[in-house]
Amino acid sequence: MDKRILVDLLLLDAVARQGSFTAAAEEMGVTQSAVSQTMKRLEQELGYPLLERTTRRMHLTPQGEIMLKGIRNAVAEVQSALDRIDSEREQGVLQVETFSTFAMYWLLPRLPDFHAQNPDIRVYLNTEEQLRPPGAGSADVILRFASSPPSGFASELLGQEQVFPVCSPLLLQRFPGLDETELLTAATLLATRTDGEQSCMKDWRQWSESTGIEVGTDVLYFSRTDLVLQAALAGQGIALGRTYITQDALANGSLVALNTPPLSAPFRYYFATPYDRANWPKVARFRDWLRQQLAPISAGDHVE
């Protein structure tokens, strides 16, 4: 069927509802002559009459009635599909992807607040350490700690952290009487073997050179940052913490920040989303919520 006939069928529906070419033309924003010519052409192409023309009102023929039923069923199917698309954009599952440390220590404890404010949206949280290229994943939102905005996505800067030494009060009890600088040379330091390689400013040597504070050489290595933080919480040594991922532990006292100069982390937090989802209402609501949650701690603060 010629694609033009699909438009013609919508005109037929208007004629059937309005009962005249003139009223149908006004509804559809075309001329009365255009409607009349369209109906004549449609009947010629189909090979049977669709309208019975009287002096007062248009009436559908039996073939026209059958055609109209099909048109309205098709329009209802299209409207249903549009409604499902709109619903998907506004509510339902929101797929959020980020790296495990941020997910575990910052985002996950705060998701109940988002769900309470947005009961029609359920966050499906997935951890992925590496940013996948556009189109490779199904995430609606990607949260990244990076040196620049992720390319290929609609991106927005969310916040910047500082880097500073943290440890458990349990560790301080084992070294009574030592000040912060003495503690940094006496206690075990905690790190991953990749610290510093990606300019996160988490390497102890980099931190020492930047602050001018001497640190010890006894370093216990782990494969991941979340394991480093767990070791610090267990009192096994001193870790280089970051503002957001240590926020809760510092607030509840399970970690303490040493009184040393903090350094700004070169990496920043970015909110990214595929371009075709950038204007989805549920994506915007999650982005606005993140802004509110991250706002209380600025780039220059860490919780004591």
Secondary structure, 3 states (H helix, E strand, C coil): CCHHHHHHHHHHHHHHHHCCHHHHHHHHCCCHHHHHHHHHHHHHHHCCCCEEECCCCEEECHHHHHHHHHHHHHHHHHHHHHHHHHHHHHCEEEEEEECHHHHHHHHHHHHHHHHHHCCCEEEEEEECCCCCCCCCCCCCEEEEEECCCCCCCEEEEEEEEEEEEEECHHHHHHCCCCCHHHHHHHCCEEEECCCCCCCCCCCHHHHHHHHCCCCCCCEEEECCHHHHHHHHHCCCCEEEEECCCCHHHHHHCCCEECCCCCEEEEEEEEEEECHHHCCCHHHHHHHHHHHHHHCCCCCCCCCC
